[in-house]
Amino acid sequence: MIDPRRLRILRAVADHRTVTAAAAALYLTPSAVSQQLAALEQETGHTLLHRSGRGVRLTAAGEILLGHTHEVLAQLERAEAELAAYAGGAAGEVTVAAFATGIAEVLAPAIARLAREHPGIRLRVRDAEGDQSLLQLLDGEADLALAVEYRGAPGADDGRLSVIPLYAEPFDAVLPAGHPLADLPAVSLADLSDAEWVGQYPGNPCHDVTLLACELAGFQPRFVHSSDDFRAVTALVGAGAGVALVPRSALRGMDLKEVRVRPVSGPSATRRVFAATRRGAESHPLIAPVLAALSLEGERVPGR
């Protein structure tokens, strides 16, 4: 009989690619993780991992078991959801990992909505970048994630997750006030191919969105300055340090006197925001109302 606790460890190792990182995510020691994986290999009678230096990758047998792992863990989530529904208690705490703008746009209004409609549900918010929120969800540190699509992000067919699209918003070009294109009604990205750029660090989903948009326009942006804080990015542009693409919602409420914000003509960058929970948990009596509230607030995002 395969121990489902060991399946969780297998999935964590597959997600994090190293035993050390998986152990940290699961609050276990690396030796404990290695022991559980060895026991799982004994239970199945197959070698599940190839070890290379500090990294690991799944064998063919490991990949087969991982596919079943997604189904088994999703079914356990469904069982917990049905038992919670049977208990009849729509009262408790839900932890949500979300990026800053998503918190402002949909999560904070959803908290206010839930306080009116489901006063027994309390939300605990964890600030996390759009890619890190999914890892926190899969590692069990959060019940829900608010995340952004990016290259390499889990797709809608990912067996680990249940995904609900919330809203999509464009990125606007942010230029220094004295830039030669600053007075145009819209800016083509191709006209910024020779500019110096201010952007997010690699790994941030917005960095990927900017890269992809510029690639579609036929060039690689030359990043000179990097910050994951949109206010810092906009301040650097205002100081003449370069140009940038910034999600439209992130610009609301900023001091924009030193910059000019222009829509992008032609193919433009778009940020697609979604909510995710572990597959099988979407019907949990605590999680389902939160997903519904996030969906309703996503429909109200200006410029979506």
N, C-alpha and C positions, 0 to 999 in steps of 0.2 A: 504494500500500500504506500503510495507516494504522499508524503507529508506536505500539505499546502503551504505551510510556513516556509519550507525550503523552496517552493516555487516562487514565493515573493522575493527570496534572495536571488534566485536565478534571474528574475526579471530586472532586479536592481543592478546586477552585474552587467546584463545586456545593455541597460540604459546608460550606465556610467563608464563602461569599458575597462574599468580596473577594479580589483578587489578592494583596494584601499578606499576609493571614492564611494563604492557601494556600501562598505562598512560604515563610513562616516554618515551617509544618508540614512542608514538603518539604525544608527546609534549602537553599533556592534564593533567588536575588535576585528581586524583583518583575519586573525587566526580563527575566530569563531565563524566568520563567513566561509573561510576555506574548509573548515571542518564540516559545516552544513552542506557545502557543495560536494565534498567527498562522499558524505552520507547519501546525498541525492543520486550520485553516480552509482553507488552500491544498490540503492533501491531500484533504479532503472536498468542496471546492468549495461550501461553505455557510458563512454567518455563524452562529456557534455561541453568541455571547454578546451581550447588550445591556449596555452600560456606562452607568451612571447615577451621576455623582459618583464616590465611592470604591467603590461597590458594583457587582456584576454579577449578571445573571440569565440563565438559558439561554433561547435562542430555541426555537421548536418543533423545528427541526432539531437543536439541542443536546440537547433532551430525548430525541429519538429515539436519538441517538448515545449518550447516557448510559445508556439502557436496555441497549443492546448492550455498553457498557463493563462493566457489572456482570457480564454473562455471560462476556465475554472474560477479565476479570481472575479470575473464579471458575475458569474452565478452566485458566488458568495456575497458580493455586493447586493445582488437582488434579494437574496435570502435575508440579509440584514434589513433591507428596505421594507420587505413584507412583514417581518417581525416587528419593526418599529411602527408600521401602519396598524398592525394588529393591536399593539399596545395602546394605540390611539393618542399618543402624546406628540402633538406638533409643537413641542417646546424644547428648546435646547440651543446649543451654540454651533455655528457653522463658520469654519475658518476659510477665508477667501484670500488667495494670493493674487495681486493685481499690480499693474504698472500705474505710475502716478496720474497720467492723463485719463486713463480708464477709471481710476478711482473718482476723479472729479466729474467725469462725464456721465457715468452710469451707476457706479457702485454707491457713491454717496446718496444720490437721489433714490436708489433702490432701498437703502437703509431706512430712509424716511418713509417710503411707501410701506415697507414691511412693518415698521413701528405702528402704522395705522391699521394695516390689514391682518398682520400676523404678529401680534405683540409678544407671543411666546418665543419667537425666533430671535436670537441675538447673533449678530455678525461680528466676527473678529477679523480685522483686516491686516494683511501683511504686505508691505510694499515690496514688489519684486519686478524686475524687468520682464518684458513679454516672453522671453525664452526661459527664464528661470522659474516662472510661475508654474509651468508645466512639469518641470522636474520636482518641484515641491509637492505638486498634486500626486504625481506617480510615486513619490517616496512616502506618501502618507502624512506629510507635514501640513497639507491643506486639503479641504474637502472640495473646493472649487478653485478654478484658475480663470483669470481674465487675461487673455493672451492675444498676440498679434501673429498673423501669418507671416512666415519668412521661409527662405529657402532652407530645406532640411527640417522644417516643422512637421509634426505628425499630420498625416492627411485625414480626410473624413472617414476613410476605411480602416484607420488604425484600430486594432482590436483592443487596445488598452483604454480608449477614451470614448466618451459620448460628447459630441461637439455641437454647439448651437451658435450660428452666426448672429452677431449683434448689430454691427454697423460698419460701413466703410466710409473713409474720409480721404479727401485729396491732400497731397502735400503742396504747399505754395512755395514759390521761389522767394527767398529773402535776400535783398540786395542792399549794399550801402546806399545812402541817400544820394550820393553823387555819382553813382554808377551810370555809364552811358545808356543802359537799357532801363533805368529806373522809372522813366516816364511813359514807357510803353504800356498799353492796356493788358498785355499778356507777354510772357517770355517763353521762347523756345529753348529747351535745354541744350540743343546743339550750339546755340550762340554763347553758351557758357563753357564750352569745351576747353578753352585756354585759361579759364579763371582758376585762382586758388580757392580751395573749398574748406569749409568748416563742417564737420560731421561728427557722428557718433563713433564710438569705438567698435572695431570688428567684434561680432558676436551679438551686438545689439540689433534686434530686428529692423529698426529704422535705418541702420547702416546698410543692411541688405536691400531694403526698398530703394534707397538712393542709388546704390550701385546698379541695380537692375534697370532703373529708369534711365540712368546715364548710358548704360550699355545699349539699351534700345535706341537711344539717340545717337549712338555711334562712337562713344568715347568712354574712357576710364577717368573718373574724377580724380584730380590731384589734391588729396587731403593734406592740408598743412597743419590744421588745428583740430583737436578732438575733444569732445565733451559729451556726456550722456544727459546733460542738463540743457533743456531747450532755451532757458533764459540766458545761460552762458553762451550758447551758440549764437543767439540773436545779438547779444552784447558784442561779441567778437565781430560779427558782420557789421554792426553799427560803427565799430572802430576802424572799419576798412580792411579787416584782416582776410576777407574772402566773401564767398557767397555760400548759400545753404539751401537745402530743402527742409521744411519744417511742417509737421502735420497741422492742418488748419486749426483744430481745436486747441493745440498747444499754444497758439499765438493769442488766444483770447485773454484779455486782462493784462497783457504785457505793455510796457512802455515802448512804443514803436516809432518815436520821433526821429531816431537816427537811421532808420531803415525804410525801405520800400518793399511792401509785400505784393507780389503779383501772381495771378494764376498762371499755370503752365499750359502753353498751347501745344496741341498735338498729344502724342502718348505721354501720360503723366504718371507720377508716382501715386500710389494709393495704399493706405493702411487699412487692412481688413481685421476687425476685432471680433473675437469670439469668446464665448464662455465654454469651459470644459469641466467635466467631472469624470471620475473613473467609471468605465462602462458598467452598467448595472445599478449604479447609485442614483441615476437621474430620477427615479421614482420614489426615492426616500422622502418621507413626509416633511423632513426639514429642508432638504435640498431642492425639491421640486418647486416650492413657492419662491425660493431665491432665484432659481433659473427663470421663472415666469416674470418676476419683478425686473430682472436684468433685461429680459427681452423687451418688456414694455418701455423701459427707459432707453434702450438702444434705439427704438423707433422715434424717440424724441430728440435725438442728438442733432443739433443744427448743422446743416450742410452735409448730412449723411448721404 
